């Protein structure tokens, strides 16, 4: 199994910054990609940013230029640096990994989420 634990959410004023962390643990043999999704109240979950094992990444248009996804392979941790936050960024942010363990093929794994609230 692979466990994902997010942290770093909280209340921030518009224009402020937050950095989310996602730590992966368990019997991890390989991680193909890790992504951040978010779900605002009453809305569908949407993809925010992805980082692939080759280092490439991509972003939703709504966060390009404001959010940066990065990783520390040694710590099995992925970060989401969020700058110039807007009220519409308010959501629960989820970490997702496509990974395989020593006893299973590639699967999707999800964290429990961390709440980001952007409000004055």
Secondary structure, DSSP 8 states (H G I E B T S, - for coil): -EEEEEE--EEE-TT--EEEEEEEEESEEEEEEEEEEEE-TTS--EEEEEEETTS-EEE-TTTTTTEEEEEEGGGTEEEEEE-S--GGG-EEEEEEEEEEETTS--EEEE---EEEEE--
